Amino acid sequence: MASEYEPLMRLALDQARKARDRGEVPVGAVVVRGREVVGRGYNQTIRRHDPSAHAEIVALRQAGRRLGNHRLTGCSLVATLEPCAMCLGAAVQARVKRIVFGVADPKSGAVSSILRFPFAKMNHRPEVRGGVLSLECGRILKEFFQSRRREKTGKFG
């Protein structure tokens, strides 16, 4: 059964491919309000020399500028990878309505993997939906890191 979030996740995957093509970890994100994309982002930590330039942060910043508000109420954040603590915290501070992610992150995921964000104690609790196009979202990451390992060892094929 197709999810209503699949078309949005495909847009986030387009952003992840941009990151990959620029040598960044291939994570992409979009912020949508209704049917309108108000923010797009891909990982840019290496290029920008900025540890906070995760796809979600880039997309949230763009959405805030576009909407002229730091509060993104009514918006959804759609990301290919489960948000880390920093990105999840930013989404909560922005008051996004919904967080949708593709694949879980067993190394730094803060929604359901290594951390479980304490939504019950927060005054704002976004809806969360994971697993949207998880195979595609996981594949781009797996292929990227396999390629990196081959480059380091000099093994191709």
Secondary structure, 3 states (H helix, E strand, C coil): CCCCCHHHHHHHHHHHHHHHHCCCCCCEEEEEECCEEEEEEECCHHHHCCCCCCHHHHHHHHHHHHHCCCCCCCEEEEEEECCCHHHHHHHHHCCCCEEEEEECCCCCCCCCCCCCCCHHHCCCCCEEECCCCHHHHHHHHHHHHHHHHHHHHCCCC
